[in-house]
Amino acid sequence: MTTEPERSGRPQPTFDPELRRLAVVVVLGAIMTILDTTIVNVAINTLGRDFHTSLSTIQWVLTAYTLALAMTIPLTGWAIRRFGGKTMWIVSLVLFIVGSVLCGSSWSVTSLIAFRVVQAIGGGMLLPVGQTMLAAKAGPQRMGRVMSVVAVPAMLGPVLGPVLGGAIVDNLAWRWMFFINVPICAIALVAAFVWLPRDAERVRGVRLDLLGLVLLSPGLAALVYGLAQAGNGHGVTDPRVYGWVGAGTVLTAAFAVHALRRGEHALVDLSLFRDRGFTTSVVALFLYVGAVFGVMFMSPVYFQTVRGDTPLRAGLLLAPLGLGAMITMPIAGRLTDRIGSRLLSLIGLVVAMAGLSVYTQLDADTSKVVLGVAVFVIGLGHGTMMPSLMAAAYQRLERSAVPAATTASNIIVRVGSSFGVAALAVALQIFIRHEFPSAAGTIASAAAVHTPGAPSHLAHAFGHSFWWALGISAFAVIPIALLPGRRSASVVEGDGTVTESVDDRV
C-alpha cells in the first residue's frame, strides 16, 4: 500500500522511529545467525579432540547447518504470507535460541549435529524475514538506506565469525560459541515483542506448495552439498561433486517447470524474473557474492598455510573489509535513493576489483600491510555495491511481491556463495598441480613439500586462483549495466491517478 508521502512526492524521513526500531531488531537477531555459519570453522580440531571422532565426522557440524539453512529459506515467503512477519520472526528467533542452548549442551557429536539442524531451521528464516519486513516498511524511496542496514549482518558475519570463534576457542570452552548467542538473541526477542507492530496482512487461506517444497529444498541442499565437496578439495569428476550437483540441478530444474505452471501459487513465484530490476540485480549478486565469498574463504587459508598464521590472526586480517564496508555502506544507501543503483553498483564493483587485483600478485612474503589495504579497498567497494544492488531488486516490485522476492534473492545468494567457494577451491587444486607436479593437488600435499622455493610456488597457486575471483566479479558488469534507471517519486495527477516515471538512461 502506497503511503501518503510516496504518493505526493514529498520526501520521507530517513528513519522514522518505527522503522528505526525495526532495523535494530533485525540487526540484533540476524547477525548472530550469520556469524554461526563461520564461527565454528576454527573449532573443528578442538571438537574432534573433545568428541574423540574423525575430522570427516566433525565436518558435518558445519555441513548440517549449511544444508538446513538452504532447505529452510524456500519456506520463508509462504510462511510470512500465512502467519505474518512478526510471528515468523519470533518463532524463528526462539528456534535459534533453543538450538544454540542445545548445541552448547551437546554430549556427543551426533547430538551436536542434530542440534545444529534445529539452530539452522530458525536461523535460515531470520534474515529473509527481517529483510522482508524492512523492505515492506521502507517503500521504494528509502530502499537504499534500508538495504544498507540489512547488508550489515550479511557482511560482518563471514568476516567476524572466524575472529570471534578463534577468540573463544583460545580463551574459553568451545561451548561458548553457541551460548554467546543466547543473551544477544534474547535482547532481540524482547525488542521484537515490544517494538514490532502486530501482523495485519496475513493471508490465512494461502496453501503451502508441497510439491514445490519437495523439489526445491532437497534440490538446493544437493547443490550446496555438491559445491561444498568441491570446495573441500574433491575434484570436479569426483562422484561426491558431480553426482550431488547433478541431482540438485535436476530437482531445481523440475521445480522451475512446476513453478512456471503454478504461477503465483508456487513456493517461489518465478514471474518475479519478468521484472528487469529484480532479475539483473540478483544475477549481479550471484556473481559478485560468489567472488567475494571465495576470497573470504581463500584468504585465511593462504595466511595459515603459506604465512604460518593462527586461525585468529588469519581471521583478523580480514577485518579491514568490514571496516571499509561500514564507511561506505550508509553513504551508498542514501545516494542510491537519490540517484539510483546502476552508477553506484558499477563504482563499487570497480573499487572492489581494484582491491582484489592485489591478491592476484601474491608471493610468500607479500607485505601484510599491502594486503590489509587491499582488503580495506575491497570493503569500500563492497559497502558501495551491496546496498545498491539489494535495493534495485525491490524498488520496482509491488509490496505484495516482497516476501517472494526476498526468498528468491536469498536462495540465489546462498547458491552463489557456495559456487564461488567451490570455483576458487577447484582453481587452487588446478594451480597446485601445475606448481607441484609430484604432489596430489591438495593444499596439504603442497604444504608438505619443503624445498626452498615451495612457499613461493604455493603462494603463486593462490594468486593464480584469485584471478578466477576477479574474472567472476568482472562478469557482474553486464547485469549491472542493464539495471533500470531510478524510479522517480509517485505523483497524483489531476484526475486522481498515480503516475510514476523511470529514468532509464544507460
BELHU-V708545 format. One record per residue. N is the residue number from 0. SS is DSSP state (H for helix, E for strand, - for the rest). BURIAL is + if it has 9 or more other C-alpha atoms within 8 Angstrom, else -. Layout:
BEGIN
<<N & SS & BURIAL> <N & SS & BURIAL>>
END
This chain:
BEGIN
<<0 & - & -> <1 & - & -> <2 & - & -> <3 & H & -> <4 & H & +> <5 & H & +> <6 & H & +> <7 & H & +> <8 & - & +> <9 & - & -> <10 & - & -> <11 & - & -> <12 & - & -> <13 & - & -> <14 & - & -> <15 & - & -> <16 & H & -> <17 & H & -> <18 & H & +> <19 & H & +> <20 & H & +> <21 & H & +> <22 & H & +> <23 & H & -> <24 & H & +> <25 & H & +> <26 & H & +> <27 & H & +> <28 & H & +> <29 & H & +> <30 & H & +> <31 & H & +> <32 & H & +> <33 & H & +> <34 & H & +> <35 & - & +> <36 & - & +> <37 & - & +> <38 & - & +> <39 & - & +> <40 & H & +> <41 & H & +> <42 & H & +> <43 & H & +> <44 & H & -> <45 & H & +> <46 & H & +> <47 & H & +> <48 & H & -> <49 & H & -> <50 & H & -> <51 & - & -> <52 & - & +> <53 & - & -> <54 & H & +> <55 & H & -> <56 & H & -> <57 & H & +> <58 & H & +> <59 & H & +> <60 & H & +> <61 & H & +> <62 & H & +> <63 & H & +> <64 & H & +> <65 & H & +> <66 & H & +> <67 & H & +> <68 & H & +> <69 & H & +> <70 & H & +> <71 & H & +> <72 & H & +> <73 & - & +> <74 & - & +> <75 & H & +> <76 & H & +> <77 & H & +> <78 & H & +> <79 & H & +> <80 & H & +> <81 & H & +> <82 & H & +> <83 & - & +> <84 & H & +> <85 & H & +> <86 & H & +> <87 & H & +> <88 & H & +> <89 & H & +> <90 & H & +> <91 & H & +> <92 & H & +> <93 & H & +> <94 & H & +> <95 & H & +> <96 & H & +> <97 & H & +> <98 & H & +> <99 & H & +> <100 & H & +> <101 & H & +> <102 & H & +> <103 & H & +> <104 & - & -> <105 & - & +> <106 & - & -> <107 & - & -> <108 & H & +> <109 & H & -> <110 & H & +> <111 & H & +> <112 & H & +> <113 & H & +> <114 & H & +> <115 & H & +> <116 & H & +> <117 & H & +> <118 & H & +> <119 & H & +> <120 & H & +> <121 & H & +> <122 & H & +> <123 & H & +> <124 & H & +> <125 & H & +> <126 & H & +> <127 & H & +> <128 & H & +> <129 & H & +> <130 & H & +> <131 & H & +> <132 & H & +> <133 & H & +> <134 & H & +> <135 & H & +> <136 & H & -> <137 & H & +> <138 & - & +> <139 & H & -> <140 & H & +> <141 & H & +> <142 & H & +> <143 & H & +> <144 & H & +> <145 & H & +> <146 & H & +> <147 & H & +> <148 & H & +> <149 & H & +> <150 & H & +> <151 & H & +> <152 & H & +> <153 & H & +> <154 & H & +> <155 & H & +> <156 & H & +> <157 & H & +> <158 & H & +> <159 & H & +> <160 & H & +> <161 & H & +> <162 & H & +> <163 & H & +> <164 & H & +> <165 & H & +> <166 & H & +> <167 & H & +> <168 & H & +> <169 & H & -> <170 & H & -> <171 & - & -> <172 & - & -> <173 & - & +> <174 & - & +> <175 & H & +> <176 & H & +> <177 & H & +> <178 & H & +> <179 & H & -> <180 & H & +> <181 & H & +> <182 & H & -> <183 & H & +> <184 & H & +> <185 & H & +> <186 & H & +> <187 & H & +> <188 & H & +> <189 & H & -> <190 & H & +> <191 & H & +> <192 & H & -> <193 & H & -> <194 & H & +> <195 & - & +> <196 & - & -> <197 & - & -> <198 & - & +> <199 & - & -> <200 & - & -> <201 & - & +> <202 & - & -> <203 & - & -> <204 & - & -> <205 & - & -> <206 & - & -> <207 & - & -> <208 & - & +> <209 & H & -> <210 & H & -> <211 & H & +> <212 & H & +> <213 & H & -> <214 & H & +> <215 & H & +> <216 & H & +> <217 & H & +> <218 & H & +> <219 & H & +> <220 & H & +> <221 & H & +> <222 & H & +> <223 & H & +> <224 & H & +> <225 & H & +> <226 & H & +> <227 & H & +> <228 & H & +> <229 & H & +> <230 & H & +> <231 & - & -> <232 & - & +> <233 & - & +> <234 & - & -> <235 & - & -> <236 & - & -> <237 & - & +> <238 & H & -> <239 & H & +> <240 & H & +> <241 & H & +> <242 & H & +> <243 & H & +> <244 & H & +> <245 & H & +> <246 & H & +> <247 & H & +> <248 & H & +> <249 & H & +> <250 & H & +> <251 & H & +> <252 & H & -> <253 & H & +> <254 & H & +> <255 & H & +> <256 & H & -> <257 & H & +> <258 & H & +> <259 & H & +> <260 & H & -> <261 & H & -> <262 & H & +> <263 & H & -> <264 & H & +> <265 & - & +> <266 & - & +> <267 & - & +> <268 & - & +> <269 & H & +> <270 & H & +> <271 & H & +> <272 & H & -> <273 & H & -> <274 & - & +> <275 & H & +> <276 & H & +> <277 & H & +> <278 & H & +> <279 & H & +> <280 & H & +> <281 & H & +> <282 & H & +> <283 & H & +> <284 & H & +> <285 & H & +> <286 & H & +> <287 & H & +> <288 & H & +> <289 & H & +> <290 & H & +> <291 & H & +> <292 & H & +> <293 & H & +> <294 & H & +> <295 & H & +> <296 & H & +> <297 & H & +> <298 & H & +> <299 & H & +> <300 & H & +> <301 & H & +> <302 & H & +> <303 & H & +> <304 & H & +> <305 & - & +> <306 & - & +> <307 & - & -> <308 & - & +> <309 & - & -> <310 & H & +> <311 & H & +> <312 & H & +> <313 & H & +> <314 & H & +> <315 & H & -> <316 & - & +> <317 & - & +> <318 & H & +> <319 & H & +> <320 & H & +> <321 & H & +> <322 & H & +> <323 & H & +> <324 & H & +> <325 & H & +> <326 & H & +> <327 & H & +> <328 & H & +> <329 & H & +> <330 & H & +> <331 & H & +> <332 & H & +> <333 & H & +> <334 & H & +> <335 & H & +> <336 & H & +> <337 & H & -> <338 & H & -> <339 & - & +> <340 & - & +> <341 & H & +> <342 & H & -> <343 & H & +> <344 & H & +> <345 & H & +> <346 & H & +> <347 & H & +> <348 & H & +> <349 & H & +> <350 & H & +> <351 & H & +> <352 & H & +> <353 & H & +> <354 & H & +> <355 & H & +> <356 & H & +> <357 & H & +> <358 & H & +> <359 & - & +> <360 & - & +> <361 & - & +> <362 & - & +> <363 & - & +> <364 & - & -> <365 & - & -> <366 & - & -> <367 & H & -> <368 & H & -> <369 & H & -> <370 & H & +> <371 & H & +> <372 & H & +> <373 & H & +> <374 & H & +> <375 & H & +> <376 & H & +> <377 & H & +> <378 & H & +> <379 & H & +> <380 & H & +> <381 & H & +> <382 & H & +> <383 & H & +> <384 & H & +> <385 & H & +> <386 & H & +> <387 & H & +> <388 & H & +> <389 & H & +> <390 & H & +> <391 & H & +> <392 & H & +> <393 & H & +> <394 & - & +> <395 & - & +> <396 & - & +> <397 & - & -> <398 & H & -> <399 & H & -> <400 & H & +> <401 & H & +> <402 & H & +> <403 & H & +> <404 & H & +> <405 & H & +> <406 & H & +> <407 & H & +> <408 & H & +> <409 & H & +> <410 & H & +> <411 & H & +> <412 & H & +> <413 & H & +> <414 & H & +> <415 & H & +> <416 & H & +> <417 & H & +> <418 & H & +> <419 & H & +> <420 & H & +> <421 & H & +> <422 & H & +> <423 & H & +> <424 & H & +> <425 & H & +> <426 & H & +> <427 & H & +> <428 & H & +> <429 & H & +> <430 & H & +> <431 & H & +> <432 & H & +> <433 & H & -> <434 & H & +> <435 & - & +> <436 & - & -> <437 & - & -> <438 & - & +> <439 & - & -> <440 & - & +> <441 & - & +> <442 & H & +> <443 & H & -> <444 & H & +> <445 & H & +> <446 & H & +> <447 & - & -> <448 & - & -> <449 & - & -> <450 & - & -> <451 & - & -> <452 & - & -> <453 & H & +> <454 & H & +> <455 & H & +> <456 & H & +> <457 & H & +> <458 & H & +> <459 & H & +> <460 & H & +> <461 & H & +> <462 & H & +> <463 & H & +> <464 & H & +> <465 & H & +> <466 & H & +> <467 & H & +> <468 & H & +> <469 & H & +> <470 & H & -> <471 & H & +> <472 & H & +> <473 & H & -> <474 & H & -> <475 & H & +> <476 & H & +> <477 & H & -> <478 & H & +> <479 & H & +> <480 & H & +> <481 & - & -> <482 & - & +> <483 & - & +> <484 & - & +> <485 & - & +> <486 & E & +> <487 & - & -> <488 & - & +> <489 & - & +> <490 & E & +> <491 & E & +> <492 & - & -> <493 & - & -> <494 & - & -> <495 & - & -> <496 & - & -> <497 & E & +> <498 & E & -> <499 & - & +> <500 & - & -> <501 & E & +> <502 & - & +> <503 & - & -> <504 & - & -> <505 & - & ->>
END
